Amino acid sequence: MKNFIFYFRLLIRLFCFLGCLHLLTSLVMAQAPQVIRVGICENRPLVFQDTAGRPQGIYVDLLREMEGKNNWKLEFVMGSWKEGLERLKNSEIDVMTTIAYSKERDQFFDYSQENVMTVWGQAYVAQDSTIQNVLDVDNKKVAILKNGINGLNFKKLCEKFNVYNQFIVLDSYDQVLKSVETGDVDVGIVNNIYGYNNEDQYKIKRSPIIFSPFSMLFAVPEGKHENLLKILDQELVALKADPDSRYYQIMDKWFGGKVEQVLPQWLIGIAGMISILAILFLFHNFILRKQVRLKTAALEEQQKILEQRVVERTTDLALAKEQAETANQAKSIFLANMSHEIRTPLNAIVGFSQILSKQAKGLSLPYEFLSHLQTVQHSGENLSELINNILDLSKIEAKKIEVEMETLNLKLLIQGIFHIHKAEASKKQLQFSYQLSPQLPEYIVSDRSKLNQIVMNLLGNAIKFTPENKQITLKLERDENWIVLQVEDEGIGIPEEKQDMIFEAFEQAEKTTTRQYGGTGLGLAITKSMTELLEGTISMKSVPGEGSTFSVRIPLVEVGVMDTKQASIKWDDYSFAKDNTILVVEDNAANQEMIKTLFNELELNIEFAENGTDGIKKTLRLIPDLILMDIHMPGMSGLEATQQIRNMPECKDIPIVAFSADAYKEQQKEAFQAGVNDYLIKPLQFNKLLLVLEKYLRQDQSVQSQEVEPATPLPEELREKILSEFDVLSKIPYFMTGKIDDQIRMMNELCERYESLFPDFLKQIEEAYFSKNPEKAKELIEQVVRMEQ
């Protein structure tokens, strides 16, 4: 029993000791302050470090105000904005100041509900900058803070208005504004608080661009320090609710000038002055409170005005974007309609000129007649190319223009362009010539339209700006895997200080140029764009009063045997079975007549339909082998007719080829979606038509199996005439390449249908002339004359 009492008393004493120990520990722990690690960065006046390394700013003062009330011990951790976010994410700090909410950050952080203040983005520019709105920032360099919300908001604003620029990411707002001052960037993005309080330190100016108001909050690591956020929210709500609180004094201190209260120590001991000082202090405090309220009201009013201005500017920009899109759409519709209206009559012009050129070869017509006819054909085809380029122009700025590579005869392309300009050059009595290096292949792969436009523009400019009796030379040479195209003139030249600007749209060397010579100032800008689309370069050398040389380098892509065969298609290579049935749905009478003449040349019979409804009826009756379908017709369109034919079981497999003046890719895509098999653009190119006919029609097997008849011997009378023409050729000055080209073409025409060695010699003579070797050309002429005598 005694032992039991002894142990019981011992147990009671042990419990009392432990209780006292627990109470003592609780008291000690209750008195120990909670350490709060606060992340700050250089963002004056919100947070920053002074010259002594001490934390300062609005956030620091607010947290100091809360520190004593909540038994905190604040430890401020200075670093860059990016470092602060990383430390918060890794829980190396407990709370981050001056932070805005974003979806990207929400997965890592929790935020206070009450904001410290509302700020917005502000753009700064150089003092001489003309940037006034977001649209002016297109293709400019913009400096933003790394991981900053203002930079993110500005990127989104630019994307909304299709403004594309280069963003330079920096570690601090100070670096952002310094980069604007030094000219390294065009625009710097900071928050308005930092900007307004620090802009005087830099040689920059505040732009009218303000955007995206947002709240400045506290943030803690996700899932941690929930109680800390509650305390911060409670403290902020209480401080902001009391107009006399330290919150408004702190704001006035940093935004309205620091206020110091000084009480001389020697007055403290004088009892008689205490009441006077108390009255003065109360009066001073009353004035201070009034000033705080007035300045706070002014700040709130300014904030409302700026927020309203942000809304108005955003609305204006949205309206400007909508108007620009509407104008662009109207321009596209206008160009498409004009293209269609021009191509329809042009189809008949080009078509009949090609038919006449073929028919004229079998007639004894003067060479001048054939030459003029070919010029008409080339001019019509070139006009078609120009229309294509007009459509391309509407897409250059939108960066939607496409490159269409095809196999083309380089020599024929250059000769055609040369003859188009020859008449204009002759009017000014210019010595106009061209030189083709024999190292260049006859056939290449390139975009015909764009290459044609490059040469046309350069030659047109050279003729326009070269005085009478001067010289212009077009040269094409090979430099390994490059085609080098040069246009040399003896024109007015371009001053050195103007040479950098002539490739810009609507720019010319002198403002008087337009009045004296005409032109829009678009030619060289288009030429540069076309050259770059072909992955080439353009450059120039010029001396005022002596002339200019424009040089274009584009990649040389040679072609294979099959491509060469396709590029050199001839009418006589094709003979189609006579029982092929072809239905042409076309409402234009001139085009009907041209197509009828063309198919007569091919010995093919066709049926016409005037519109889509008639086309469907005749399709059911004829079940044709091929349908050529115009798109725009009265009543039912070609697209509607195609869709209905595709829905008829007995006609769904009939090949349908769209034959239209609609040249936009979007229009062609719509036609293929409706069910066409191929697409031919007006004006019609017979080589492309022959390829389509070969693809879908049956060939005449009897003609293919026949043996080729031997060529007819050259008549003696014609041989004598050709020999006399060789004498004429030898007397033409070698620099008059245009006249040499005409003479050789005429002589080839004379002996085209006869068996003769003349064509081989003419080819060698032509290559000698155009490789700048006139001595060899004359030797060949003398050789052929000796052989035939």
C-alpha positions in Angstrom: 0.0 0.0 0.0 2.8 2.4 0.9 4.5 1.6 -2.4 1.3 2.4 -4.3 1.0 5.8 -2.5 4.6 6.6 -3.2 4.3 5.9 -6.9 1.0 7.7 -7.2 2.5 10.9 -5.6 5.5 10.5 -8.0 3.2 10.3 -11.0 1.3 13.4 -9.8 4.6 15.4 -9.5 5.7 14.3 -13.0 2.4 15.5 -14.6 2.7 18.8 -12.8 6.3 19.2 -14.1 5.3 18.4 -17.6 2.4 20.8 -17.5 4.6 23.7 -16.3 7.2 22.8 -18.9 4.5 22.9 -21.7 3.1 26.2 -20.4 6.6 27.8 -20.3 7.4 26.5 -23.9 4.1 27.9 -25.2 4.8 31.3 -23.6 8.3 31.4 -25.2 7.0 30.3 -28.6 4.2 32.8 -28.4 6.6 35.6 -28.0 8.9 34.5 -30.9 8.1 36.5 -34.0 7.2 34.7 -37.3 9.8 35.1 -40.0 8.3 36.3 -43.3 10.6 36.2 -46.3 9.5 38.8 -48.9 10.7 38.9 -52.5 11.3 42.3 -54.0 12.9 43.7 -57.2 13.8 47.0 -58.7 10.4 48.6 -59.4 10.5 52.1 -58.0 8.5 53.4 -56.2 6.6 50.2 -55.5 9.7 48.4 -54.2 13.5 49.0 -54.6 16.8 49.2 -52.7 18.3 52.6 -51.8 22.0 53.4 -52.1 22.7 51.8 -48.7 21.0 48.6 -49.8 17.9 49.1 -47.6 14.5 48.0 -49.0 12.2 51.0 -49.7 8.9 51.7 -51.4 5.1 51.5 -51.0 5.0 47.7 -50.5 7.9 47.9 -47.9 6.1 50.6 -45.9 2.8 48.7 -45.9 4.4 45.5 -44.7 6.3 47.4 -42.0 3.0 48.8 -40.9 1.6 45.2 -40.5 4.8 43.8 -39.1 4.4 44.9 -35.4 0.7 44.1 -35.3 1.1 40.5 -36.4 4.4 39.7 -34.6 6.3 39.2 -37.9 9.9 39.5 -38.6 10.3 40.6 -42.2 13.3 39.5 -44.3 13.5 41.2 -47.7 15.1 39.2 -50.5 16.3 41.4 -53.4 16.7 40.0 -57.0 15.5 40.4 -60.5 11.8 39.9 -61.4 12.5 36.5 -62.9 14.6 35.4 -59.8 11.7 36.5 -57.5 9.2 34.3 -59.4 11.5 31.3 -59.4 12.2 31.7 -55.6 8.4 31.9 -55.0 7.8 28.8 -57.1 10.5 26.9 -55.2 9.2 28.2 -51.8 12.5 30.0 -51.2 10.5 33.0 -50.2 7.1 33.2 -48.5 5.5 36.1 -50.4 6.1 38.1 -53.6 5.2 41.8 -54.0 4.0 43.8 -57.1 2.6 40.7 -58.8 -0.4 40.5 -61.2 -2.7 37.6 -61.7 -2.4 35.5 -64.9 -3.5 32.0 -65.9 0.1 30.9 -66.5 1.1 31.9 -62.9 -2.1 30.6 -61.3 -0.8 27.0 -61.5 2.1 27.9 -59.2 0.8 30.7 -56.9 -2.1 31.7 -54.7 -3.1 35.4 -54.6 -4.4 37.9 -52.2 -8.0 39.0 -52.8 -7.5 42.7 -52.0 -5.3 44.7 -54.4 -2.7 47.3 -53.3 -3.5 49.5 -56.3 -4.5 49.3 -60.0 -1.8 49.9 -62.7 -1.7 49.6 -66.5 0.8 49.2 -69.3 2.6 52.2 -70.7 4.7 52.4 -73.9 7.7 54.7 -74.1 9.5 55.7 -77.3 12.4 57.9 -78.5 11.9 61.6 -78.3 11.8 61.9 -82.1 9.5 58.9 -82.6 6.3 59.2 -84.6 4.7 56.1 -83.0 1.1 57.0 -81.9 -0.8 53.7 -81.7 -0.5 50.0 -81.7 -0.7 49.8 -85.5 2.5 51.9 -85.7 4.4 49.3 -83.8 4.3 46.8 -86.7 7.7 45.4 -87.7 9.3 47.3 -84.8 11.6 46.2 -81.9 9.8 46.2 -78.5 11.6 45.8 -75.2 9.7 44.0 -72.4 10.4 42.7 -68.9 11.2 39.0 -68.6 8.1 37.2 -67.4 6.3 40.5 -66.9 2.5 40.8 -67.2 2.7 44.1 -69.1 4.8 42.5 -71.9 2.4 39.5 -72.0 -0.6 41.9 -72.3 1.1 43.9 -75.0 1.9 40.8 -77.1 -1.8 39.8 -76.9 -2.9 43.3 -77.9 -0.5 43.2 -81.0 -1.8 39.7 -82.0 -5.4 41.0 -81.8 -4.6 43.7 -84.4 -2.3 41.4 -86.5 0.7 43.5 -85.6 4.0 41.6 -85.8 7.1 42.8 -84.2 10.4 41.6 -82.5 10.3 41.4 -78.7 13.5 42.0 -76.8 13.3 40.4 -73.3 15.3 42.2 -70.5 15.7 41.7 -66.8 14.6 45.0 -65.4 12.5 48.1 -66.3 15.6 50.2 -66.1 17.2 48.1 -68.9 13.9 48.4 -70.9 13.9 52.3 -70.8 17.7 52.5 -71.3 17.3 50.4 -74.5 14.8 52.9 -75.8 17.1 55.8 -75.0 20.1 54.2 -76.8 18.0 53.3 -79.8 18.4 49.6 -79.5 14.6 49.2 -79.6 11.8 51.3 -80.9 9.4 50.8 -78.0 9.7 50.0 -74.3 6.9 48.5 -72.2 6.7 49.2 -68.4 3.9 49.7 -65.9 2.7 53.3 -65.5 3.8 53.7 -61.9 7.4 52.9 -62.7 7.3 55.0 -65.9 5.8 58.1 -64.3 8.2 58.1 -61.4 11.4 57.4 -63.4 10.9 58.8 -67.0 12.8 61.9 -66.2 16.0 59.9 -65.8 16.0 59.0 -69.5 15.9 60.9 -72.8 12.6 59.3 -73.9 9.0 60.3 -74.0 5.7 58.8 -73.0 3.6 57.6 -76.0 -0.2 57.7 -76.2 -0.2 53.9 -76.1 -1.7 52.7 -72.7 -3.4 49.4 -72.3 -4.6 46.6 -70.0 -5.3 47.9 -66.5 -4.7 45.2 -63.8 -4.5 44.8 -60.0 -1.2 44.7 -58.1 -1.5 41.8 -55.5 0.5 39.7 -53.1 1.3 36.1 -54.0 2.4 33.0 -52.1 3.4 29.5 -53.2 0.4 27.4 -54.2 -1.2 25.6 -51.2 1.0 27.4 -48.7 0.6 30.3 -46.3 -3.2 30.5 -46.6 -3.3 32.3 -43.2 -0.7 34.8 -44.4 -2.9 35.8 -47.3 -6.0 36.2 -45.1 -4.0 38.5 -42.8 -2.8 40.6 -45.7 -6.3 40.9 -47.1 -7.8 41.9 -43.7 -5.0 44.5 -43.1 -5.5 46.0 -46.6 -9.3 46.2 -46.3 -9.0 47.8 -42.9 -6.3 50.3 -44.0 -8.1 51.3 -47.2 -11.5 51.7 -45.3 -10.0 54.4 -43.1 -9.2 57.6 -45.0 -6.8 58.6 -42.2 -4.9 55.4 -42.2 -1.2 54.8 -42.9 -2.2 53.4 -46.4 -3.1 56.9 -47.7 -0.1 58.5 -45.9 2.2 56.0 -47.6 0.6 56.7 -51.0 1.0 60.5 -50.5 4.6 60.0 -49.4 5.6 58.2 -52.6 3.3 60.0 -55.0 2.8 63.4 -53.5 6.1 64.2 -51.8 7.5 62.9 -48.5 6.1 64.6 -45.4 8.3 64.8 -42.3 7.1 65.6 -38.8 9.9 67.2 -36.7 9.6 67.9 -33.0 12.6 69.8 -31.6 13.9 67.8 -28.6 14.7 70.9 -26.5 10.9 71.8 -26.5 10.0 68.5 -24.8 11.0 69.7 -21.4 9.1 73.0 -21.6 5.7 72.2 -20.2 4.2 75.5 -21.3 4.7 74.7 -25.0 3.2 71.3 -25.0 -0.3 72.4 -25.5 0.7 74.8 -28.3 2.6 72.1 -30.1 -0.3 69.7 -29.7 -2.6 72.2 -31.3 -0.2 72.8 -34.1 0.2 69.1 -34.6 -3.5 68.5 -34.7 -3.9 71.4 -37.3 -1.0 70.0 -39.3 -2.6 66.5 -39.2 -5.9 67.9 -40.3 -4.3 69.6 -43.3 -2.3 66.5 -44.1 -5.5 64.3 -44.1 -7.2 66.8 -46.3 -4.2 66.8 -48.7 -4.2 63.0 -48.7 -7.9 62.9 -49.5 -7.6 65.4 -52.3 -4.6 63.7 -53.8 -6.2 60.3 -53.5 -9.3 61.6 -55.2 -7.1 63.2 -57.9 -5.3 59.9 -58.4 -8.6 58.0 -58.6 -10.0 60.5 -61.1 -6.8 60.3 -63.2 -7.0 56.5 -63.0 -10.6 56.6 -64.3 -9.6 59.0 -67.1 -6.8 56.8 -68.1 -8.9 53.6 -67.9 -11.5 55.3 -70.1 -8.8 56.4 -72.5 -7.6 52.8 -72.7 -11.1 51.7 -73.5 -11.6 54.4 -76.1 -8.2 53.7 -77.8 -8.9 50.0 -77.8 -12.3 50.7 -79.4 -10.7 53.0 -82.0 -8.1 50.4 -82.9 -10.8 47.7 -83.3 -12.8 50.0 -85.5 -9.6 50.9 -87.6 -8.9 47.2 -88.0 -12.5 46.5 -89.1 -12.4 49.3 -91.6 -9.0 48.1 -93.0 -10.3 44.5 -93.3 -13.5 45.8 -95.1 -11.3 48.0 -97.5 -9.0 45.0 -98.2 -12.0 42.8 -98.9 -13.5 45.4 -101.2 -10.1 45.7 -103.0 -9.9 41.9 -103.5 -13.5 41.8 -104.9 -12.7 44.7 -107.2 -9.5 43.1 -108.5 -11.2 39.7 -109.0 -14.1 41.3 -111.0 -11.7 43.4 -113.1 -9.5 40.4 -113.8 -12.5 38.4 -115.0 -13.8 41.2 -117.2 -10.4 41.8 -118.8 -9.6 38.1 -119.3 -12.8 37.3 -121.1 -12.1 39.5 -124.2 -8.4 38.9 -123.9 -9.0 35.2 -124.3 -10.4 35.8 -127.8 -7.4 38.1 -128.7 -4.7 35.7 -127.5 -6.6 32.6 -128.8 -7.1 34.0 -132.4 -3.5 35.3 -132.5 -2.2 31.8 -131.7 -4.5 30.2 -134.3 -3.4 32.7 -136.9 0.2 32.1 -136.1 -0.2 28.4 -136.8 -2.3 29.0 -140.0 0.2 31.6 -141.3 3.1 29.1 -141.4 1.4 27.3 -144.3 0.9 30.4 -146.3 3.3 32.5 -148.3 3.0 35.6 -146.2 5.6 38.4 -145.8 7.9 37.9 -142.9 6.9 41.3 -141.5 3.3 40.0 -141.3 4.4 37.0 -139.3 6.6 39.1 -137.0 3.8 41.5 -136.3 1.4 38.6 -135.6 3.9 37.1 -133.2 4.2 40.5 -131.5 0.4 40.7 -131.1 0.5 37.2 -129.6 3.4 38.0 -127.2 1.7 41.3 -126.2 -1.5 39.5 -125.4 0.2 36.9 -123.4 2.2 39.6 -121.6 -1.0 41.4 -120.8 -2.3 38.2 -119.2 0.9 38.0 -117.2 0.4 41.6 -116.0 -3.1 40.8 -114.9 -1.7 38.0 -112.9 0.8 40.4 -111.3 -2.0 42.8 -110.4 -3.6 40.0 -108.5 -0.3 39.2 -106.9 0.2 42.8 -105.8 -2.9 42.5 -103.6 -1.3 39.6 -101.8 2.3 40.8 -101.4 1.6 43.0 -98.4 -0.6 40.2 -96.9 2.2 37.8 -97.5 -0.2 35.4 -99.2 1.4 35.4 -102.6 2.5 31.9 -103.9 5.3 30.8 -106.2 4.2 28.5 -109.1 7.1 26.7 -110.6 6.9 25.3 -114.2 9.1 24.3 -117.0 9.7 27.2 -119.4 11.9 28.0 -122.5 14.2 30.7 -121.2 15.3 31.8 -124.6 11.8 32.2 -126.0 10.7 34.0 -122.8 13.6 36.6 -123.2 13.1 36.9 -126.9 9.4 37.5 -126.5 10.0 40.3 -123.9 12.7 41.8 -126.1 10.4 42.1 -129.1 7.6 43.6 -127.0 10.0 46.4 -126.0 11.8 46.7 -129.4 9.2 49.0 -131.0 9.3 51.4 -128.0 13.1 51.4 -128.1 13.1 52.1 -131.8 10.9 55.2 -131.3 13.7 56.7 -129.2 16.4 55.5 -131.6 18.0 53.4 -128.8 20.6 50.8 -129.5 18.7 47.9 -127.9 20.2 44.5 -127.7 20.3 41.3 -125.6 22.9 38.6 -125.0 22.2 35.0 -123.9 25.2 33.0 -122.6 25.5 29.6 -124.4 26.2 28.1 -120.9 22.6 28.7 -120.0 20.2 25.7 -120.6 17.3 26.3 -123.0 14.8 25.1 -120.5 14.6 25.9 -116.8 12.2 25.6 -113.9 10.9 28.9 -112.5 7.8 31.0 -112.0 7.1 32.3 -115.5 4.9 35.1 -114.3 7.3 36.5 -111.7 10.4 36.1 -114.0 8.5 37.8 -116.8 7.5 40.7 -114.5 11.1 41.2 -113.3 12.5 41.5 -116.8 9.6 43.6 -118.1 9.9 46.1 -115.2 13.7 46.5 -115.6 13.6 46.9 -119.3 10.6 49.3 -119.1 12.5 51.5 -116.6 15.7 51.4 -118.7 13.8 52.6 -121.9 11.9 55.2 -120.0 14.9 56.8 -118.4 17.4 56.5 -121.2 17.7 59.5 -123.6 17.6 59.1 -127.4 20.5 57.5 -129.4 21.9 55.8 -126.2 22.4 52.1 -125.6 20.5 49.5 -123.5 21.7 45.9 -123.1 19.9 42.9 -121.6 22.4 40.2 -120.5 21.8 36.7 -119.2 24.7 34.6 -117.9 25.3 31.6 -115.8 27.3 31.7 -112.5 27.4 28.1 -111.3 23.9 27.4 -110.0 22.6 30.9 -110.5 21.1 32.8 -113.4 22.5 36.4 -113.5 20.3 38.8 -115.3 21.6 42.3 -116.0 20.0 45.4 -117.6 22.6 48.0 -118.5 21.5 51.5 -119.7 23.1 54.9 -120.5 20.2 56.7 -118.8 20.0 59.6 -116.3 21.4 57.5 -113.4 20.5 57.7 -109.7 22.3 59.8 -107.0 24.1 57.7 -104.4 22.0 59.1 -101.5 18.8 58.0 -103.3 19.9 54.5 -104.2 18.8 52.8 -101.0 15.2 54.1 -101.3 14.3 53.3 -104.9 13.2 49.7 -104.1 10.5 51.1 -101.7 6.9 51.4 -102.9 5.9 54.8 -104.4 9.5 56.1 -104.3 11.5 57.5 -107.2 14.9 59.1 -107.3 13.5 62.6 -107.7 10.0 64.0 -107.0 10.1 65.5 -110.5 10.6 62.1 -112.1 6.9 61.3 -112.1 6.0 64.5 -114.0 8.8 64.2 -116.5 8.8 60.4 -117.1 5.5 59.1 -115.7 5.1 56.0 -113.6 3.8 55.2 -110.1 7.1 54.3 -108.3 5.9 50.7 -107.8 7.9 49.0 -110.5 11.2 48.4 -108.6 9.3 47.6 -105.4 7.4 44.9 -107.2 10.6 43.7 -108.9 12.3 43.3 -105.5 9.4 41.4 -104.1 9.2 39.1 -107.1 13.0 38.5 -106.9 12.8 37.6 -103.2 9.9 35.2 -103.8 12.2 33.4 -106.3 14.8 33.2 -103.5 17.0 35.6 -105.4 18.6 39.0 -104.9 18.6 42.3 -106.7 21.3 45.1 -106.7 22.3 48.1 -108.7 25.2 50.4 -109.6 24.5 53.8 -110.9 26.3 57.0 -111.8 24.2 60.2 -112.4 24.4 61.2 -116.0 26.1 58.0 -117.1 23.6 55.2 -116.5 22.6 52.3 -114.3 23.1 48.6 -114.1 20.5 46.4 -112.3 21.6 42.9 -111.5 19.2 40.1 -110.5 20.4 36.7 -109.3 18.0 33.8 -109.1 18.6 30.1 -108.6 19.1 28.0 -111.7 17.0 24.8 -111.8 17.6 22.7 -114.9 15.0 20.3 -116.2 14.9 16.6 -117.1 14.0 15.0 -120.4 10.3 14.7 -119.7 10.0 18.3 -118.6 11.7 19.5 -121.7 9.3 17.5 -123.8 6.3 19.0 -122.1 7.8 22.5 -122.5 8.3 22.1 -126.3 4.8 20.9 -127.2 3.7 21.5 -130.8 0.4 21.3 -132.5 1.6 18.7 -135.0 2.6 16.3 -132.2 -1.1 15.5 -131.5 -3.8 13.7 -133.4 -6.9 12.8 -131.6 -9.6 10.2 -132.5 -12.4 11.8 -134.6 -15.1 10.2 -132.5 -14.2 12.0 -129.3 -17.2 14.0 -128.1 -16.5 17.4 -126.4 -19.1 19.7 -124.8 -18.1 23.3 -124.3 -20.3 25.3 -121.9 -19.5 28.9 -122.7 -21.8 32.0 -123.0 -19.4 34.5 -124.7 -19.8 34.5 -128.5 -16.3 35.6 -129.3 -14.8 32.9 -127.1 -17.2 30.3 -128.7 -15.9 31.3 -132.2 -12.3 31.1 -131.0 -12.7 27.7 -129.4 -14.6 26.4 -132.5 -11.7 27.5 -134.8 -9.1 26.0 -132.5 -10.8 22.6 -132.4 -11.3 22.7 -136.1 -7.5 23.0 -136.4 -7.3 19.9 -134.2 -9.9 18.2 -136.4 -12.2 17.7 -133.4 -16.0 18.3 -133.4 -17.5 20.1 -130.4 -21.0 20.9 -129.1 -21.8 24.3 -127.3 -24.1 25.0 -124.4 -25.0 28.6 -123.6 -25.4 28.2 -119.8 -25.3 25.7 -116.9 -28.9 24.5 -117.4 -28.3 23.9 -121.1 -25.0 22.2 -120.2 -26.7 19.6 -117.9 -29.3 18.8 -120.6 -26.7 18.3 -123.3 -24.5 16.3 -120.9 -27.3 13.8 -120.4 -28.0 13.6 -124.1 -24.4 13.3 -125.4 -22.5 11.7 -122.5 -19.4 13.5 -123.8 -15.8 12.4 -123.4 -14.8 15.8 -122.0 -16.6 19.0 -120.7 -15.0 22.4 -120.8 -17.0 24.4 -118.3 -17.0 28.2 -118.0 -17.7 29.3 -114.4 -19.5 32.7 -114.8 -22.7 32.3 -116.9 -26.2 33.8 -116.8 -28.7 31.7 -114.8 -27.0 28.6 -113.4 -23.2 29.0 -112.9 -20.6 26.5 -113.9 -20.0 25.4 -110.3 -23.7 24.6 -109.8 -23.8 22.7 -113.1 -20.7 20.7 -112.2 -22.2 19.7 -108.8 -25.4 18.5 -110.4 -23.5 16.6 -113.1 -21.4 14.9 -110.4 -24.7 13.8 -108.6 -26.0 12.0 -111.8 -24.8 8.4 -111.8 -24.5 8.1 -115.6 -22.3 11.3 -115.8 -20.4 11.4 -112.5 -17.1 10.1 -114.1 -17.1 12.5 -117.1 -13.9 14.7 -117.0 -14.8 18.3 -116.4 -12.2 21.0 -117.0 -13.0 24.5 -115.7 -12.3 27.1 -118.3 -12.6 30.5 -116.6 -11.2 34.0 -116.2 -11.2 33.5 -112.4 -7.5 33.4 -111.5 -7.5 33.5 -107.7 -6.3 30.4 -105.9 -9.4 30.6 -103.7 -11.6 30.5 -106.7 -9.8 27.6 -108.2 -10.0 25.7 -104.9 -13.7 26.3 -104.9 -14.0 24.8 -108.4 -12.1 21.7 -107.4 -14.3 21.2 -104.4 -17.3 21.4 -106.7 -15.9 18.5 -108.7 -13.8 19.7 -111.7 -10.8 17.6 -112.7 -8.6 20.4 -114.1 -8.5 24.2 -114.4 -7.6 26.3 -117.4 -7.3 30.1 -117.0 -8.3 32.5 -119.7 -6.7 33.6 -121.9 -6.1 30.1 -123.0 -2.6 28.8 -123.4 -2.7 26.1 -126.1 0.2 24.1 -124.7 -1.8 23.7 -121.5 -4.9 22.8 -123.4 -3.1 20.2 -125.5 -1.8 18.5 -122.3 -5.4 18.4 -120.9 -6.8 17.0 -124.2 -4.0 14.4 -124.2 -4.9 13.4 -120.7 -8.7 12.9 -121.3 -9.2 12.2 -125.0 -8.5 9.1 -127.1 -5.6 9.3 -129.6 -5.8 8.5 -133.3 -4.0 5.2 -133.4 -4.0 5.0 -137.2 -2.0 8.3 -137.4 0.4 7.1 -134.7 1.2 3.9 -136.6 2.0 5.6 -139.9 5.6 6.0 -140.9 7.0 9.6 -140.9 7.3 10.9 -144.5 10.7 12.1 -145.5 11.3 15.8 -145.6 10.9 17.6 -148.9 14.2 18.7 -150.5 14.9 22.5 -150.4 13.8 24.1 -153.8 16.7 25.7 -155.7 15.0 29.1 -155.9 14.5 29.1 -152.1 18.1 28.0 -151.5 19.4 31.0 -153.5 17.2 33.3 -151.5 18.4 31.9 -148.2 22.1 32.3 -149.3 21.4 35.9 -150.1 19.9 36.3 -146.6 23.2 35.0 -145.2 24.9 37.9 -146.9 22.4 40.3 -145.3 23.1 38.6 -141.9 26.8 39.0 -142.2 26.5 42.8 -142.7 24.4 43.5 -139.5 26.5 45.0 -136.7 27.0 42.5 -134.0 25.7 44.8 -131.2 22.3 45.0 -133.0 21.2 41.7 -131.5 17.5 42.4 -132.0 17.9 42.8 -135.8 20.2 39.7 -135.8 17.5 37.8 -134.0 14.8 38.9 -136.5 17.0 37.9 -139.4 17.7 34.4 -138.1 14.1 33.8 -137.2 13.0 34.8 -140.7 15.6 32.5 -142.3 14.5 29.6 -140.1 10.9 30.2 -141.2 12.0 30.0 -144.8 13.5 26.5 -144.5 11.3 25.1 -141.7 9.5 22.5 -143.9 12.4 21.4 -146.0 15.4 19.1 -145.6 18.4 21.3 -145.2 21.6 21.9 -143.2 20.8 25.6 -142.9 18.9 25.3 -139.5 21.9 23.7 -137.8 24.2 26.4 -139.1 21.8 29.1 -138.0 21.7 27.7 -134.5 25.5 27.8 -134.3 25.6 31.3 -135.7 23.0 32.5 -133.3 25.0 31.0 -130.3 28.2 32.7 -131.6 26.5 36.1 -131.8 24.9 35.9 -128.4 28.1 34.7 -126.7 29.8 37.9 -128.0 31.9 36.1 -130.6 31.0 37.8 -133.9 34.2 36.6 -135.6 33.1 33.0 -135.2 29.7 33.9 -136.5 31.1 35.4 -139.7 33.4 32.3 -140.2 30.3 30.1 -140.0 28.4 32.3 -142.5 31.4 32.1 -144.9 31.6 28.3 -144.4 27.9 27.7 -145.2 28.1 30.0 -148.3 31.2 28.1 -149.6 29.5 24.7 -149.0 26.4 25.7 -151.0 28.1 27.3 -153.9 
